[in-house]
Each structure stands twice: as C-alpha cells, then as structure tokens.
Amino acid sequence: MADPSSYRPKPGQIPDSPGVYKFRDEHRRVIYVGKAKSLRQRLANYFQPLVSLHPRTASMVTTAASVEWTVVATEVEALQLEYSWIKEFDPRFNVKYRDDKSYPYLAVTLDEEFPRVQVMRGAKKKGVRYFGPYAHAWAIRETVDLMLRVFPVRTCSAGVFKNAARTGRPCLLGYIGKCSAPCVGRVDAEDHRELAEDFCDFMAGRTGAYIRRLEKDMQQAAEEMEYERAARLRDDIEALRRAMEKSAVVLADATDADLIALAEDELEAAVQIFHVRGGRVRGQRGWVTDKVEAVTSADLVEHALQQLYGEESGDAVPKEVLVPALPEDTAAVTAWLTGKRGANVSLRIPQRGDKRALMETVQRNAQQSLVLHKTKRASDLTTRSRALEEIAAALDLDSAPLRIECFDISHLQGEDVVASMVVFEDGLARKSEYRRFQIKGFEGQDDVRSMHEVITRRFKRYLAEKERTGEWAPDESGAAPAELTEEDGRPKKFAYPPQLVVVDGGQPQVAAAKRAMDELGIDDVAVCGLAKRLEEVWLPDEDDPVVLPRSSEGLYLLQRVRDEAHRFAIRYQRSKRNKKIRSSPLDAVPGLGETRKQALIKHFGSVKRLRSATIDQICEVPGIGRKTAETIVAAFAQAEPAAPAVNTATGEIME
C-alpha cells in the first residue's frame, strides 16, 4: 500500500486551470481518470488525511503510485479527453457501465452500394444507420416485414446477393414484391439508395409527412381511375400504420427525447434509457455498474451521457435529454451534446406533465433492473472476496491475489503444441489480456518443458518492459518524462506482473514454472498448480498437496481459472489444426502463395467454380499469368484423374 504523500506534487506545481488527470499504479497502469475545472483544487482533495476520504477514494490513492495531468483550454475539451482516456485505458477505479443484456438494433448499411436492412448486435460500425435498441429481435423482424411492402429494400446477405446476380434470378422476396431486386437490375443503385433513405426517414420518426404523401397519391390515382394503383397505395398506408401501432404514443407527435433514470444503492447502480422519437418509444436499454469510486447521482448521469453519446453521430443525439439529476458542470455537458448534434440540446429534469410521468415509468424499470441484477449476482458479490481470501490463506500469501494468471499446454499427440495464458482480476475474467503461445522449439508430449518455455517467455517480456521504463520521477508538471509517455500511453502485453501464477498440472509442472521464474530472478510472484485428478493444489518444493474443501469458494475460483485456460488453449490448438486440414489442389501449385490463392477464390467464389474455369478466365485474375494458369489447370487435372483433359493452347476442355 502506497503512501499518497510520497507522490504528492509540490505546492505550485499543479496549474489552476481546466484539465484531465490520471493516477497510475507502481506498474504504470492507469487506474483512475478524472477531469476538473481547476486541477489544483480537485487534486488537493485527494491528498487529505486518509481518515477524511471516502473508503473507495482512499483505496484508489493508496493503490496509486503517481499522478499526472494534461491542461486543456475549455471544460468541453476536458469532458471529451476524459471520455477518450477512460475508453483507452479502462481504469480499474472508474465507473464503467455494462449492458445488462445484449440488445439488438435495426441497422441499415448505408456504406454499401446497395444498402441492406438487417438485425445487428454488438459494436456499432461506421457508415451504418442504427435504430433502437429493441427488447427483442423478433419485434424488429415483424416491423421490417410490414415495412418491406412499402420500402422494398434489400435484406439478403452478401452471399445470397452475389448468387442471385450470377444466376439472374432474384430470391423469394423479389418474386413476392418485398424486395426491389437490385441484384438482377430491376432498380439501379441510385433508386435503391433512395428507397433505403426513405426507410431511414420513416424509422427516424418522420412518419406523418410520408403517410400524407401516400394518401394524396392514392386519391389522385382514384380520380384518374387507376384503381389497382390506388388499392396498392391503400394497403401500403395500412401496413405503415400497423407498423406504427407497435410502438406506443407516449408524448406529443413531434417530441424527440431520451429519458435516463437511475436506481442505486451503496454498491451498485442501474441505468435505464428510453429513446422516444416522434412521440413514440423507439427503443429501450439498460446498464449496470459497480460503484468502484465515490460517485453521486449527478456523476452517474454524466458518465451515462458520455457512454451513450461518446461515439454517436449527430442524428443519434435528440433535441431533449431528460435526466434525474443534472451533472456538476451542466453548461459544459450541454455544450458537448450541442456540438455532437450540431444544434441546440436541452438537458433538464422533467418537473410535471407527460414527461414527468414517463420518467417515473423509466425509474420503475431501472429499479426492477437493479433488483433483478442483484438477485443474479447475490452470491457473486459476496463470494469473490471470500474466494480470494481463502486462496491467500491456503497458499500462505501476504495479501489476496487480485491478479491471477493461469497457463495451460495443449497438443494433439505431440504435434501443434500451443499454450494459453488467461487473466483473472478481482475474481473476474479479463479477456482483453488473454494471450496464446506457439511452442516451436520442440515437438512431443513434454508438458514440463513446454511449461518452462512459456513461463520463461512471459516473464522475460515483463522484465524487458520493466527495464525499458526503469525508475522514473515526475517532471515539473508532475507528469512522466516525455521519452516514456509515448510508449507507455497504452498498456503493454506483459507489463503487469500477477500476484499468483496457476499452472494446469501437478508437481512436475509447478516445479518447471518455479524453476523458470528462479532463473529470471522473479521471487515476488507465488506459484501453484491444480491437478485434475483429485483437484489438488500443489506448491513448489512441497511433497504433499494442499487439499481445499470441495465446498471451498477458493477451490471453485481456481477451477474456473484452470478450466478457462484449458478452453482457451484447446480453441487455439483446434484452429491451428483446422488450418492444416483445410487444403486444396492449389497447395500443390509451385510458386502460388497465400495472396494469390485468396485472389483466385475471391474472383471465382469457390474452388468448384475455379476448377471449371478455362485458362483464359484464370488469367483475368490480377497477378495470375498464363504460365501460372496452365499450372493451376494441370494441378486440378492431377487431383482428379477422371476429369477431361484440357487443351493448354486454347484453354478449352477436350471431349
């Protein structure tokens, strides 16, 4: 535990201006990022006597070993930089919202030549227009099915689209009028894009004007006695109205707003968000977070706004954002949202009327979400710390192992030997820091030598990073030296040592891991092994294992860590084996590398179509000359002796 006075900046070093600051631990990892109107006043609050600090703040400052800051011109710049650094460094003590489930979105891929409507989950991509999120994927598909009658936009995958273009026959939706069939040229790219943009406008809430236009066209068609066209327009209007009825009207027709509500206790907080567009609830989502820092409701709202709109384009920010509490610096946050949207944004607390009533509904959803989340994690919240304490007691460690790394070896009868490294921090998997290794020095069923090599490679990298950064001292501004800042800006692969190394195996594997660390001079990292046969915990230089009770939370955590390492190693080993199994006659063509193989497959679509191509057709592929094309045709002929011969002069198949 560090003493905050050991790295406290000297009086007068900290500027009295807006900025963003970072606390780093002894391994140079960023553990907390914050912003302030006045860096001098804000940072002074962290260096008060520990008894006067909030327990979570005291934990952070005693974990830190240094503090540095960056001065910015305005508070809006500080807000933007704080969000960027939190996203980049993933600090341990910052509030990090996580979705309480994976929500589907309705997406329109406007970045493609022929935009496609589809259901998407996960990270958002540039050039794609998103609507939602929705509670269920089936709700999106029902809405899309109704709207395709009016907006027959493509919904097929790239493979289906290319196959239809090749055969000249559209899919079923093209035959029944729910796709304009751009794959076979029924509409050109410009007309299809216009359909997609009309679809987006309707989904964005601009429904009234479009329906009125259809009604006017229907009346005109009836007056001109084009009754079939009028009937079709009537059915289109009815389909759009049915689609609109699926989302309830909650506010005035022209209202575009996001409503954010909180439910919190001492340990956790839940956030619920309703997206209202055109007066209708178009989407709903929820987040949960652990309170790893001392935060108020206003702070939670500010963090939620950063995560909600940090990477969104302007059209995703509505005219109104209704919140339960205003951020500390409301003006700066409002200016930031206005800059995102490109127009004025109202950030306020609803006081009365329909918006206040809807906010109470969102609040009830947040409260239910928190109760459900706590029910699911009731045991996990209490057992994680107990498990770490039990491990520390069983292995006679000075403190609980907050970072555990586990290593496993995998091979297939001595071939394709690989290893995995998984990382658990605070009892939870940290998948971004998982690593995998290829064992190339030797082949064979020798897990002991493989384990020695992997541990050696992992800690050699750690020592190299430690030697590179060396001992450093803050400069006049309190920041790290410039020669370290650029390279240390992002976490390195092996920069942080664990408190405990777990190996999958018994006494021999533990001895190999310990020997590798002794050879490197690593003496401050504990080592143990978990044998599968009786789930025994082995320690170095001990003849007898440590036997934890079957009901022990510590044993359960070690089992989860070991099983995760085993799963990760098996997955890597199988992927390597599958690559070797997937071979083709192209592998036998001399001088044909991976790049040209991929170019051939991409051009023809499959090996089957490449097999039936002529020499002249193969020569059309960039980078393929006539001699190489003849060699490819000959290779396919050798792979299939019964195939007809090929005239190498003309490229024609001889009967």
N, C-alpha and C positions, 0 to 999 in steps of 0.2 A: 504494500500500500504506500503510495507516494504522498509526500507532504506538499500541499499546494504552495506553501511559501518557498519551496525550492525552485519553482519555475515562475514565480510571480514577477511580472515585468516591473522594472524600476519606475518610480514616480516620474511622470512627464514623458515617458516613452509612448504611452497609448494616446493617439490623437482624439480630440473631441469632435468627431465628425461621423457621418453615417458609414457603415461598413459591415462586413461579414467576417466572423471569426471561426477558427477551428481549434478544437482540443485534440491532441494526439497522445497516444499511449507510448510506453517505452519502446515499442517496436515500430513507431512512426505510423501506426494505423490511426486514421481519423475516427474518433469515437463520438464526436458531437460537433454539429454545425449550427450556428445561430446568427442572427442579424440584429442590428441596433441603430437607433437614431444617433446615439452617442456611444461610441465604442468605449470611451473612458468610463462613463457611468455604468454601462452594462457589465463590463469585465470586472469592475471593482466589486460588484455584488457577489462574484464567485469566490473572492478571496477573503470573505468574512470568516470568523471562527466557525469551525465545523458544527458546533452545537447550535448555531443560529441558522444553519442551512436546512432546507428540506432534505429528508433522508436520501431521496433519489439524486438530488443535486450533489450532496456530499459524496455519494458513491461515484458519481462521474468525475468530480475534481480529484478524488483520491486515486482513481484509475488512470487519469491523465498524467503525462509527464512533461508536456509543453503546451503552449498556446501561441497561435499566430493569427494575423488578421490581414484583411485587404480593405483599403479605403475606396469607397465609390462616391460618385457625385450626388446621387439622389437616393431617397428611400425606395423608389421603384426599382432602381438598379440593384439595390441590396436584396429586395424580395426575389428578383429574377436569379441573382447569383446564388442565394441561399438554396433555392429550389434545384438549381443545376448541381450544386455540390452534394446535396442530400441524395440526389439520384445517382451521382457518380460514385460517391464513397460509401453509400449505405451505412451511415454511422449507427453504432450499436445503441446509443442513448437518445436518438431522435425518434419522434413519433413516426411510425410507418404504418399506414393503413393497408389492409389487405382485404380483398373481396371475400365476403362470407360464402360466395359460390361463384362459379364461372357463368357469367351472363352472356347470352347470345345477342348479336346485333344483326340488323338487316343492313347489308352492305351493297353498294353499287360501285363497281370497279371502273371509275371514270378514267383511270390511267391507261386502259386498254383501248385498242382501235374500235372494237365492238364491246361496249360496256356490258357487264354481266351482273344480274341481281342474284344474291346468294345469302345464306346464313353464315356468319363468321363469329369465331370466338378468339380470345387471346389478344396479343398486342396489336395495336392499330398500325396500318401501313399508309405511307404517303400516296396520295392520288386516289384514295378510296373514300367515298362518302358513306358515313355511318349514320344509322338511325336506331335509336334505342338507348340503353339496353332493354330487352324484354325479359319477362319472367320465364317464358317457355319458348323453345324453338318451334313447337307446333303452332303457336299463335302467330309467329311470323309467316309460316308457310300458308296458313289459312288466309291471312291478309294478302299475301303475294298472289295466291291463286285467284282471289277475287279481282285483283287489280290488273292481272295479265290480260284480261279481256279488253281493257281499255288501253293499257300500256303494254303491248306485246314485246317486251324486252327479252333479250336472250337470258336464259337461266342455266344453260348447259355448261359442262366442264370443257376445258381446252381440248381434251382428247376427243370428246363427242363432236365438238365443233369442227375439228380438223377432219374427222372421219366423214362427217356429212358433206363438207366441202369437197373431199376427194371423190366420194361416190355420187355427188349431185342430188342426194335425197335428204330432205330435212327429217328431223326426229318427229315423234308423235305430236308434240306441242305445235310444231309448224303446220301439221295437217289439220289440227282442230282449231286453229286461229288464235292460240295463246302464245305464239312467238312469230315475230315478223320474218323469221328465217333469213337473216343476213348471210348465213353460211352458204346458201345457194343463190344469193344475189337478188332476192325478192325486194330488198331495200338496200340502198348503199350505206356507207359508213356514216355520212352526214345525217341522213334521215334517221338512222338507228340511234345516233347520239342525241338527236333532238327528242326522240321518244324517252330515252333514259333521263334526260334533263327534266322533261315534264313529269316523269315519275318522281324524281327527287323533289321537285317543287311541291307536288301534291303531298308527299310524305313529310315535307318540312312545315306543313300547315296551311299552305296557300290553296285551300280546297274550294272556298266559296266562289271565287272568280272562275275557276275551271269548270265547275258544275254549271254555273250560269251560262258559260260559253256553250257548253254541250246542249243545254236546254234551248238556247237561241238557235243553234244549228238544227235541232230536232224540229222546232216549229217551222223553220224555213223549209226543211225537207218536206214536211207535211203540206205546206202551202203549195209547193211545187209538185205535189202528188208523187214524191219519191218515198212511198210508204215503207218499202223494205229498209231503206237507209234510216228513216225516222224510227222504225221499230228497233233497229240495231242500236241507235243512239239512246233510245229509251232504256233498253236493257243495260247499256253501259252506265247510265246515270244511276240505275237501281243498284248495280254492282258496287259502284263507288260509295253509295250511301250505306250499303251493308257493311263495307269495309270501315267506314267512319263510325258506325254504330258500335264497333268492337272496342272503341276507346271512349270512356265516359266523358261528357262535358262537365267540367268542374269549375271553370272560370269563364269570363267573357270571351267571345269568339276570337278577339284579336290579341289575347294575352299569351306572351311567350315568357316563361319564367322557369327557374329551377328552385325548388324548395329543399333546404337542407335542415335536418333535425338531428339532435344528439340525445343519447341516453348513456349515462356514465355512472361509475362508482369509483372507489379508491384505486382499483387495479386496472380496469379496462374501460373502453368507450366504444359505442356503436354509432355509426352514422347511416342515416337513410336519406336518399335523394330521389325526389320525384321530378321528372322532366315534363313540363307542360308546354305544348306547342299548339297554337291556335285554340287555346282554351281546353284542350284535351290532354289527358295523361298519356304521353307517348312512350314513356319508359320509366323504369324504376331500378335502383341498385342499392347495395348496402356494403359497408365496410366495417371492420372491427380493428381494434388496435390495443396493444398493451401500453399502459402508461409507464414508460421507462424513464420519463423525465417529469419534473414538476410542471404541469400544464393546467391552464384554466380553460373554461368553455370557449372563451374568445380565441385562445391559442389553437384549440382543436378545430375550430371553424376555419382559421387561417390556413392550417395545414391541409384541411379538406379542400379548400379552394385551390391551393397550389397543386394538389394531386389531380383534382378534377379538370382544371383548365391549363395545367402546365404545358402540355404538348398538343392542345387542341387548336384547330384553326378558328378563324374569326366567327364563322357561321355556327359554331358549337356553343358560343357564349351568348346567352339570351339577353333581352333588354333588362330583365329584373332577376336579381338573385336574392331570395328571401332566406334569412338565417335566424337562429335563435339567439345569437349574441354577436355583436359587431367586433371585428378584430381590433387590437390595440391601436393600430395605425390605419384607421378606416380610409383615410384620404389616399394613402399610398396604394392600398389594395384596390380601391375603386379605380385609381388611375391606371394600374396594371391591367385590370379587366377591360377598361375602356380601350387601352392600347391593343389588347388581344382582339377585341371585337371590331375595332375601327369606328365605333360610335359610342355614345354615352350608355353607361350601365348603371342601374340603380341597385345599390347594395343596402338593404334595410331589414328591419324587424317588422313583420306584419302586426298591426295593432287591433284591427277589427275587420268584420265583414267576411266575405267568402275566402279570402286568402288566409285569414287567421284560422278559420275553421279547417281549411285544407292542411295548414301547418300542424294543427292538432292531430290530424289523421296521420301525417308523416311521423310525428312524435310517437304516436302509439306503435307504429311499425318499427321505429328504432328501439323502443322499449322491448317489444316482443323479440326483436333480433338479438338484443343483448341477453335476454333470458335464455333463448334457445342456444346461443353460443356458450354461455356459462354452463348450461346443462351438459353440452357435449364435452366441454373441457374441464368439468368439475374435478375429476381425478387428476388430469394432466397438470393443472396449475399447482397442485399440492405435491404431486409425486416427483416432478422433475428435480426440485431442490433436494427432496429426500433421497432420490436415487444417486445424485452426485455426492451427497454426504456419506451414504453407505459405501460407495466406491472408495472415497477418500479414507474412510475408517478401515476398510478391508485391506487396502494396499498401503496403509500407513503413510499417507500423503500429508503434507503440511496444510494444504487447502483443497477445496473442491476443484476437480479438473474441469474448468469452464470450456476448454477446447480439447477435444479428443480426436485423434486421427487413427484410423484403422486401415490395415494393409492386408490384402489377400492375393494369393497366387492362383492362376488358372491356366490350364493347358489341356490338350487332347492327346493322351498317350505320349506325352513328352514333346509334342510339336506345338508351334504357335504359343509359346509361353508368354503370358501377359500378367500384369499386376494392376491392382486398383488401390487408390487412396481416397477414403471418404472422410468428411469432416463433420463433427457434431459440435455445435457451440451452445452452451446453456441447455444441453439435452435435446436440441433440435437440429435436424439435418441442415447443413449449409451447402446446398448443391452447387452453388457458383464456384466453390473452392475444391470440388472433386477433381482428381487427377488420375490419369491412367499411364501405364508404362509398358513399353515393349522390352522384353528380355532378349537381347540379341547375342550376348556373349557366349551362350551355350544352349544346347537343346537337351532335353531329358527330364525325367521325373525327379528333379532335385529341388524341392521346395525350399530347403535350407539355404542353398547357395543363391537361389533367386531372391529370397527374403533379404539376405545380406546385401545383395546388389541394390535392391530397391531402397532400403533404408539408407544406404550409403549415398545414393544419388539424391534422395530427398533432402538429407541434411547437409550435403555438400552445397546444394543450391542455397539453403538457408545461411550457411556460413559465408558464402560468396556475397549474398545481399548484405549481411551484417558487416563484412569487411569493406564493402563498397561505400556504405553510408558512414561507417565508422562513428567516432564520437563527435558530436556537433554541439554548438552553442548558438543561441539566438543572436541575430544581429541587432542593430539599434532599434528596429521596429518590432522586435520580438518574434520575427519570422525565421524560418530555417534559411541557411545560406543558399544563395541563388544556384550554385552548382548542384545542390541536392534537390531543389524544389521541382525542377522539370522532370527528373527521373522518378522522384518519389511522389509525384502527383497522383498516381494511381497505384492501387495495391499490386504487389508482385506475386508471382505464382507461389513461391515458397518463402515469403518474407517473414511469416509469423510462426513461432515455434508452438507446439502443443504443450499442455501440461501432462498429457498421458498419451502414449502410443500403445495401441492394441493390435496384436497380430493374430491372424486366424491360424491357430495351431497350438501345439503343446510345448514341451520343454525345449526341443531342438530349435524350433522357430524363434522362441523367445531368446535363447542363447545367441542365435545368429544376429538378431536385431540389436541386442545389447552389445555384442562384440563390434558391430558396425559403428555404433554410437561412441563406444570407448575409443575406437581407432581415430575418430574425428574429434575427440576431446569434449563430447557432449555429456555433461554429468548432471544437468538440471532438468531432465525430462524422464519421467517414470515410464517403465515398460512392463507390459503384461501380455499374456496370451490366453485365448479362450478355446479350449479343446472341445470339439463337437461331441465326442463320445459320451462323456458324463457332465458336460458343461462345467468343467473345472477351470479355475483361474490360476495360471502358472506365473510365477515371478522368477526373475533371474537369480541364479545361484541358490535356488531352493529345491530340495529334494522332494518335498511334498507340496501338493497344490493347495490353494485357498478354496474352500468349498463354501459358497454362499447359499443361504436357504433358497429353495425353489420359489418361494413367495417373495423373495427379495426384489425390491424395485431396482436396486443397483444391478443385480444379475439380469433383469429384464432389459435395462438400458444397454448393457454390454452385448446382450444377444441381438438387440435391434441394430446396434452399430456393426457387429460382425456380419449379420445377415445382409445388411445394406452393402457392405464391402464385397461380399460374395456375389450378390446380384449384379453389382456394377462390373466386377471382373468377368463374370460369365457373359454379360451382354457384350463387352468389348471382344472377348475371345470368339464368340459366335459371329460377330460382324466381320472379324478377320477371316474366319473360316469360310463364311459365305462368299466373300470376295474371291477366294481361291476357287471355290466350287463353280461360281458363275464364269464359265469360259465359253468361247465361241471359236469357230474356224478362223476368225480374224486374228486370234492369238498366234496362229501359225504363220502369218504373213510376215516375212522378214522386213525390218525397217519401218513397220507400221506401229507408231506409238499411240499412247492413250488419247492424245489430242485429235489425231486424225480418225481414230476409231469412233470417238464421240461425234465428230463431224459427220461421219458416214451414217451413224444411227440417227442423228438428228435430221439429216437430209431425207432419209428414206422412211423413218418412223419405226422400223423394226428390222431385225436380221432377216426375217422371212421375205420382206419386200426387197431388201438388198440382194438376197440370194437370187431373185428372179430378174434383177436389173441387168441390162447389157453393159458392155464395156464403155460405150459412148455415154450412157446415162451416168455411170460411175465417175467418168471424167468430169462431169459437171460439178462435182463436189469440190469446193475450194481446197487447194493443196494436194489433190489427187491427180497425178499424171497418168498417161496411157499405160506406161510400163507397170506402174503400181496397180492400175485397174485390171490389167491382164493377170497379174499375180493373185489378186483377190479372187477373180473368177476361177482361176486354177485351184486355189485353196478350197473353194466351195465344191468344186468338182471332185477333188480328192476326198473331202469329207463325206460325199455321197457318191459312191462308185456307180450306182444305178442311174444317176442323173444323166440327161442327154448331154452330148458333147457341145462345146462352144467353138464357133469359128473365130479365132483370135484376130483375124484380119478384118472381119466386118462387125464382130460383136453379136452376130445372130446365132440363135440356137439351131443346130442341125438336126433334122428329123432322122 
